Amino acid sequence: MTKEMLVRFDGADTVIAYIEDGQLAEISLPRADNQYLLGNIYLGEVENVLPGMQAAFVDIGLEKNSFLYVDDAVTAAPPGSAAEEGKGERSITELVKPRQQVIVQVFKEPAGTKGARVTLQPSLAGRFVVLLPCGDYIAVSRRIEDEQQREQLKELVRETLPANMGAIVRTVAAEADGAQLAAELKALLKKWRRIQGSALKAQPPSLLYQDFDQLKRAIRDGNPQDLDAIVVEDEQAYARVAETIAEIAPALGDKLRLRESRNLLADYNIEEQLERALKRKVWLKHGGYIIFDQMEALTVIDVNTGKYVGERNLQDTVFKTNMEAMTEIARQLRLRNIGGIIVVDFIDMEDEQDKQKLLAAFEEELKKDRIRAAILGMTQLGLVEMTRKKIGHDLSAIIESECPHCGGKGRVLSERYSRLAQNNS
């Protein structure tokens, strides 16, 4: 599979698109408000504590107060540990008080009527490691599977990490040496000390640390093994991206390519693929189709055979349609950046082996996703339940506005009813 990252600058705006075998897989677009809050660290003040919700609202200087849930206020613990599982035993009233000053980090941006969601357990991401100043454990990316290498990386980090601090070793660290890991950890520790120093001098609400912009974040989080090329369209863009790569990820330097073009996105047919990603109905190659119905906390996806009549028998037709739909659903989840609870209504299959093959293939396809997604299983009704971590805004929220006539319903009053209403008034 060929994987490319396209970078295009248009004035102050940056567009970053990820292409897999010629198809758009992910895209990072400029926001209308140009407000990127994810990863930012603030000195905030607790406005009120709500024991009934096990949460608190924290003023960090935004239009709406941020939301601090009890599980995001307790000390970080290794996933799956007894301490992590026992989080729910604490009360929010034990952890924060009204008017208390707190250092918080945004890990979910505001969406709709909800303010940003914050944590008292900030993290600082580097290219190889993520520093957990309030953690007390070292974790290694699951994508590094060799047990000996995992232990070696843990030991290298442990040598530099101060007591009572934690870290997460990222996938790309598998290609780094001890000196690189130590240097990055020292830089992250220095950054954290600066943040703490700023907090001592500041008055809430104050921004203490602003995370990287779109380009720097994409370069920092990019894995050389996952990319065949980083493509730009002119010499000015080439120089800017080259400078960022040299600063953050020199290993990506030999991936940079200049493809002189008037519009790089048009060359890759990005606009047409984006229009398709905004539609409720997505057609599949062989005539089947998928329906996406997205709500605030839940997305329902329905699979249909459509025009596809198959070649052998009904069971074969249904299985092939479901398999084709599964691949497209995994891609659309990434492209649309759909998060939260997701329910997929695949076409009913009677053969248990076909069901297991579908779920196994779906899990494998979701491994391409840089955002964590998990399949919870198939219900007795044949519905596949899954979750995908919410990070940032979904595609529709960035490039579409709510219709002033239907208010987001997608339907308006019929002409016949409108005439009846006018006649009765």
C-alpha positions in Angstrom: 0.0 0.0 0.0 1.3 3.5 -1.0 0.9 6.1 1.7 1.4 9.8 1.1 0.9 13.0 3.1 0.0 16.0 1.1 0.7 19.5 2.5 -0.7 22.6 0.9 -0.5 26.2 2.1 -3.1 28.8 1.0 -2.3 32.0 2.7 -2.6 31.5 6.4 -4.4 28.2 6.0 -2.9 24.8 5.9 -4.4 21.6 4.5 -2.9 18.2 5.2 -4.3 15.2 3.5 -3.3 11.5 3.9 -3.6 9.4 0.8 -3.6 5.5 0.7 -3.4 3.9 -2.7 -4.8 7.0 -4.3 -7.8 7.3 -1.9 -8.2 10.0 0.7 -8.0 8.4 4.1 -7.7 11.4 6.5 -7.6 15.2 6.2 -6.7 18.1 8.5 -8.5 21.3 7.5 -8.2 24.9 8.8 -11.0 25.8 11.3 -13.2 28.8 10.7 -12.3 30.2 14.2 -8.6 29.2 13.9 -8.9 28.0 17.5 -7.0 24.8 18.2 -7.3 23.9 21.9 -6.4 20.2 22.0 -3.3 19.7 24.1 -3.2 23.3 25.5 -2.5 23.7 29.2 -4.2 26.4 31.3 -4.2 27.7 34.8 -7.9 27.6 35.6 -10.2 28.3 38.5 -12.8 25.8 39.7 -16.2 27.6 39.3 -18.4 25.0 40.9 -18.4 21.3 42.0 -21.3 19.1 41.3 -21.3 15.9 43.4 -24.4 14.6 41.7 -22.5 14.6 38.3 -19.2 13.7 39.9 -17.7 16.6 37.9 -16.6 20.2 38.2 -16.7 23.2 35.9 -13.4 25.1 35.4 -13.0 28.6 34.0 -10.0 28.5 31.6 -10.9 31.8 29.8 -13.1 30.3 27.0 -16.7 31.2 26.2 -17.9 28.2 28.1 -16.4 26.7 31.2 -14.5 23.5 30.7 -15.8 20.2 32.2 -13.6 18.1 34.6 -15.0 14.6 35.3 -13.9 12.8 38.4 -11.9 10.1 36.5 -9.9 12.9 34.9 -9.0 14.4 38.2 -7.4 11.4 39.9 -3.8 10.3 39.6 -2.9 8.6 36.3 -2.4 4.8 36.6 -1.4 2.1 34.2 -4.3 0.9 32.0 -5.8 -2.2 33.4 -4.2 -1.8 36.8 -6.1 -2.1 40.1 -5.5 1.7 40.7 -6.9 2.5 37.3 -10.0 0.3 37.8 -10.6 1.8 41.2 -10.9 5.4 39.9 -14.7 5.4 40.3 -14.4 5.0 44.1 -13.2 8.7 44.6 -15.6 11.6 44.9 -15.1 14.9 43.0 -15.5 16.8 46.3 -12.4 15.1 47.7 -10.3 16.2 44.7 -11.2 19.9 43.9 -12.9 22.8 45.7 -14.7 25.9 44.4 -12.3 28.8 43.8 -9.3 26.4 43.7 -6.6 27.1 41.1 -5.7 24.1 39.0 -3.4 23.3 36.1 -5.6 21.5 33.4 -5.1 20.3 29.9 -7.7 20.1 27.1 -8.1 16.6 25.7 -11.5 17.2 24.1 -12.4 20.4 22.3 -15.7 22.2 22.7 -18.5 20.7 20.6 -22.1 21.9 20.1 -23.4 23.0 23.5 -20.6 21.3 25.4 -17.5 23.1 26.6 -13.9 21.7 26.4 -13.2 18.6 28.5 -10.1 18.9 30.7 -7.8 16.7 32.8 -5.7 17.3 35.9 -3.2 14.8 34.4 -1.5 16.8 31.7 0.9 15.1 29.2 3.6 16.6 26.9 4.0 14.8 23.6 7.4 14.4 21.9 8.3 12.4 18.8 9.5 9.3 20.7 7.8 9.6 24.1 4.9 11.3 25.9 5.8 12.7 29.3 3.3 12.1 32.1 4.3 14.6 34.8 1.6 13.3 37.2 2.0 9.6 36.2 4.0 7.0 37.9 4.4 4.3 35.3 6.0 3.6 31.9 4.0 2.2 29.0 5.0 1.1 25.5 3.0 1.3 22.3 1.2 -1.9 21.6 2.5 -1.7 18.0 6.0 -2.5 19.3 5.4 -6.3 19.8 8.9 -7.6 20.6 9.0 -8.2 24.3 12.8 -7.8 24.6 12.6 -4.5 22.7 9.8 -3.3 24.9 11.8 -3.9 28.1 14.9 -2.2 26.6 12.9 0.9 25.8 11.3 1.0 29.3 14.8 0.7 30.8 16.2 3.5 28.6 13.3 5.8 29.7 13.6 4.8 33.3 17.2 5.9 33.4 16.3 9.5 32.6 12.8 9.9 34.1 12.6 11.4 37.6 10.9 9.5 40.4 7.1 9.9 40.5 6.8 10.7 36.8 5.7 8.5 34.0 6.0 8.2 30.2 4.4 6.5 27.2 6.9 5.2 24.6 5.6 5.8 21.1 5.8 3.4 18.1 8.5 5.5 16.3 10.8 5.1 19.4 11.6 1.6 18.1 13.9 3.3 15.5 15.5 5.6 18.1 18.6 5.1 20.2 19.2 5.8 23.9 20.7 9.2 23.3 17.7 10.4 21.3 15.3 9.2 23.9 17.2 10.8 26.8 17.6 14.1 24.9 13.9 14.3 24.1 12.9 13.4 27.7 15.2 16.1 29.1 13.6 18.7 26.7 10.1 17.7 27.8 11.1 17.9 31.4 12.5 21.3 30.9 9.3 22.4 29.1 7.2 21.1 32.1 9.3 23.0 34.6 8.7 26.2 32.5 5.0 25.5 32.6 5.1 25.1 36.4 7.1 28.3 36.7 4.6 30.2 34.6 1.7 28.9 36.7 3.3 30.3 39.9 3.4 33.8 38.3 0.0 33.8 36.5 -3.5 34.5 37.5 -6.4 32.3 36.3 -7.6 32.0 33.7 -4.3 31.9 31.8 -2.8 29.9 28.9 0.4 28.3 30.1 1.3 26.1 27.1 0.1 26.0 23.5 0.6 22.7 21.6 1.9 22.5 18.1 0.1 23.8 15.1 -1.3 21.5 12.3 1.9 21.0 10.4 4.2 20.5 13.4 1.7 18.1 15.0 1.5 16.0 11.8 5.3 15.8 11.4 5.8 15.0 15.1 3.2 12.2 15.0 4.3 10.8 11.7 5.9 7.4 11.5 8.5 7.0 8.7 7.5 3.4 8.3 3.9 4.5 7.6 4.7 7.1 5.0 6.2 6.7 1.5 6.2 10.4 0.7 5.4 13.9 2.0 4.3 15.8 -1.1 4.2 19.6 -1.5 3.3 21.7 -4.6 5.9 24.6 -4.7 9.4 25.5 -3.6 8.2 27.8 -0.8 6.1 25.0 0.7 9.1 22.6 0.3 11.4 25.0 2.3 8.8 25.4 5.1 8.1 21.7 5.5 11.8 20.9 5.2 12.6 23.3 8.0 9.9 21.7 10.2 11.1 18.2 9.5 14.7 19.2 10.3 13.5 20.6 13.7 11.2 17.8 14.8 11.7 14.6 12.8 14.9 14.5 10.7 14.2 10.8 9.8 11.4 12.0 7.6 13.7 14.2 5.5 14.2 11.7 2.7 10.4 11.4 2.3 9.9 15.0 1.2 8.9 15.4 -2.5 8.3 18.4 -4.6 5.5 18.0 -7.2 5.1 21.4 -8.9 1.4 22.0 -9.4 -1.2 24.8 -9.4 -3.4 22.9 -7.0 -2.1 19.7 -5.4 -5.5 18.8 -3.9 -7.1 18.9 -7.3 -4.4 16.6 -8.7 -5.5 14.0 -6.2 -9.2 14.6 -6.6 -9.6 15.6 -3.0 -12.7 17.9 -3.4 -14.8 15.1 -5.0 -13.8 12.7 -2.3 -14.7 15.2 0.4 -18.1 15.8 -1.1 -18.7 12.0 -1.0 -17.6 11.9 2.7 -20.3 14.5 3.5 -23.2 12.5 2.0 -25.5 10.4 4.1 -25.4 7.6 1.5 -22.1 6.2 0.2 -22.2 3.8 -2.8 -19.9 0.8 -2.9 -17.9 -0.4 -6.0 -20.2 -3.3 -6.8 -23.6 -1.6 -6.2 -24.1 -1.9 -2.4 -24.4 1.2 -0.3 -23.9 2.5 3.3 -26.1 4.9 5.2 -24.5 7.2 7.9 -26.8 8.7 10.5 -24.7 10.8 13.0 -26.0 12.1 16.3 -24.3 13.9 19.1 -23.3 10.8 21.1 -24.0 8.0 18.7 -23.5 7.1 15.0 -25.5 4.4 13.3 -24.3 2.9 10.0 -26.6 0.7 7.9 -25.3 -1.6 5.1 -27.5 -2.5 2.1 -27.0 -4.7 -1.0 -28.5 -2.0 -3.2 -27.9 -2.9 -6.9 -25.6 -5.8 -6.2 -27.3 -9.1 -7.0 -24.2 -11.3 -6.6 -23.1 -14.3 -8.7 -23.5 -17.6 -6.7 -26.1 -17.4 -3.9 -27.6 -15.1 -1.3 -25.2 -16.0 1.4 -22.2 -15.2 -0.8 -23.8 -12.0 -2.0 -24.4 -10.8 1.6 -20.9 -11.8 2.8 -19.2 -10.0 -0.1 -21.3 -6.9 0.4 -20.6 -6.8 4.1 -16.8 -7.2 3.5 -16.7 -4.4 0.9 -18.8 -2.2 3.3 -16.5 -3.0 6.2 -13.4 -1.7 4.4 -15.3 1.5 3.3 -16.7 2.1 6.8 -13.2 1.9 8.4 -12.0 4.5 5.9 -15.0 6.7 6.3 -14.7 6.7 10.1 -11.2 8.1 9.7 -12.0 10.5 7.0 -15.2 11.9 8.7 -13.4 11.7 12.1 -16.4 10.1 13.7 -15.9 9.4 17.4 -17.9 8.0 20.3 -20.3 5.1 20.2 -20.8 3.5 16.8 -23.3 0.8 15.8 -23.0 -0.9 12.4 -26.0 -2.8 11.1 -24.4 -5.2 8.6 -26.7 -7.3 6.4 -27.8 -10.4 8.4 -25.6 -13.4 8.0 -26.6 -16.9 9.2 -23.1 -18.5 8.9 -21.2 -18.1 12.2 -17.8 -18.5 10.3 -18.8 -15.6 8.0 -19.6 -13.4 11.1 -16.2 -14.2 12.7 -14.3 -13.5 9.4 -16.1 -10.2 9.1 -15.2 -9.1 12.7 -11.6 -10.3 12.3 -11.2 -8.4 9.0 -12.8 -5.3 10.5 -10.4 -5.3 13.5 -7.5 -5.6 11.1 -8.7 -2.7 9.0 -9.1 -0.5 12.1 -5.4 -1.0 12.9 -4.7 1.5 10.1 -6.4 4.2 12.2 -4.1 6.4 14.2 -7.0 7.0 16.6 -7.9 4.2 19.0 -10.9 2.2 17.9 -12.3 -0.9 19.5 -14.9 -3.5 18.4 -17.0 -4.6 21.4 -18.7 -7.5 19.5 -21.8 -8.5 17.7 -25.2 -8.4 19.4 -28.0 -11.1 19.0 -29.6 -8.8 16.5 -26.4 -8.8 14.4 -25.4 -5.2 15.3 -21.7 -4.6 15.6 -21.0 -2.3 18.5 -17.7 -0.3 18.6 -16.2 2.9 20.0 -13.7 5.3 18.5 -11.9 7.9 20.6 -13.2 11.5 20.0 -10.3 13.8 19.0 -11.0 17.2 17.6 -14.1 18.0 15.4 -15.7 15.7 12.9 -15.4 16.7 9.2 -19.0 18.0 8.9 -18.6 20.3 11.8 -15.5 21.9 10.2 -16.7 22.4 6.6 -20.5 22.6 6.9 -23.0 25.0 8.6 -26.3 24.0 10.0 -29.2 24.7 7.6 -31.2 27.7 8.8 -34.4 26.2 7.5 -34.4 22.7 8.9 -32.1 23.2 11.9 -30.0 20.2 11.0 -32.9 17.7 10.5 -32.4 17.5 6.8 -36.2 17.9 6.2 -38.6 20.8 5.9 -42.4 21.0 5.9 -44.1 19.7 2.8 -45.6 22.3 0.4 -49.1 20.7 1.0 -48.9 21.2 4.8 -47.5 24.7 4.4 -50.5 25.7 2.3 -52.9 24.1 4.8 -51.2 26.1 7.7 -51.4 29.3 5.7 -55.1 28.8 5.0 -55.9 28.1 8.7 -54.0 31.3 9.9 
